[in-house]
Amino acid sequence: TQLLEQSPQFLSIQEGENLTVYCNSSSVFSSLQWYRQEPGEGPVLLVTVVTGGEVKKLKRLTFQFGDARKDSSLHITAAQPGDTGLYLCAGGGGATNKLIFGTGTLLAVQP
Amino acid sequence: SAVISQKPSRDICQRGTSLTIQCQVDSQVTMMFWYRQQPGQSLTLIATANQGSEATYESGFVIDKFPISRPNLTFSTLTVSNMSPEDSSIYLCSVEVGGTNTQYFGPGTRLTVL
């Protein structure tokens, strides 16, 4: 069974701090997505990475796909209250097109 | 990308009744997915719904409890049948776009069963 473990599970920080969220698996994925979900809404896609070692930046967010395509990280620089939400990684690959979702990281950024 | 709407956005239902959730996409898509999510937790896939074929259910989910229709490439419904309080959850539909396993989600339906 493919599993994606995220750490930390919960994170409460002050505005302006930096943070990193990790997404780890023993399985290889052909693609890895990161989503952010706010209360009362569906997950919103932040990024898709498909190449081992790939790094993508989205303003203050930096995403990295591990060389072996088994893990990923999300780094946020100078966090803002608008970054608050549930962050989910999801691994894809295989004939079924299904995504395996990570366990989730709930981030609260205090002003 | 794709724009997805769901109806209803929320509902409160009595146990033993059924609720049908609608999912509408602004473009034709082959693959649609239905998920369940407890607030603050991750997503659990219920089934994959492809147009023109029977839905494929994940372990722990059965067609009698969660019948799905997929009449065309822009629409799907999920019915939660004979509801109990344990069915209280957020139900989300999504579509795959772009061929890289990337999925786009609807806003979700928050269901409370009393």
Contacts between the chains, C-beta under 8 A, distances in Angstrom:
chain1	res1	chain2	res2	distance
A	30	B	101	7.1
A	31	B	100	5.0
A	31	B	101	4.8
A	31	B	102	7.3
A	33	B	101	7.2
A	33	B	102	5.9
A	33	B	103	7.4
A	35	B	105	7.7
A	39	B	39	7.9
A	40	B	107	7.6
A	40	B	108	7.6
A	40	B	110	7.6
A	41	B	107	5.5
A	41	B	108	6.9
A	42	B	4	7.6
A	42	B	92	5.4
A	42	B	94	7.7
A	42	B	105	3.5
A	42	B	106	5.3
A	42	B	107	4.9
A	42	B	108	5.0
A	43	B	43	7.4
A	43	B	92	7.7
A	43	B	105	4.9
A	44	B	105	7.4
A	45	B	1	7.8
A	45	B	102	6.4
A	45	B	103	7.6
A	45	B	104	6.4
A	48	B	98	7.9
A	48	B	100	5.5
A	48	B	101	7.9
A	48	B	102	4.9
A	50	B	100	6.0
A	86	B	40	6.5
A	88	B	42	6.2
A	88	B	43	7.1
A	90	B	103	7.6
A	92	B	100	7.1
A	92	B	101	2.5
A	92	B	102	7.6
A	93	B	101	6.7
A	96	B	48	7.1
A	96	B	56	7.9
A	97	B	31	5.5
A	97	B	48	7.6
A	97	B	96	5.5
A	97	B	101	6.0
A	98	B	33	7.5
A	98	B	45	6.3
A	98	B	48	6.6
A	99	B	33	7.9
A	99	B	45	7.7
A	99	B	101	5.9
A	99	B	103	5.9
A	101	B	42	4.9
A	101	B	43	4.7
A	101	B	44	8.0
A	102	B	42	6.4
A	103	B	42	5.4
A	104	B	40	7.6
A	104	B	41	6.2
A	104	B	42	4.4
A	106	B	40	5.9
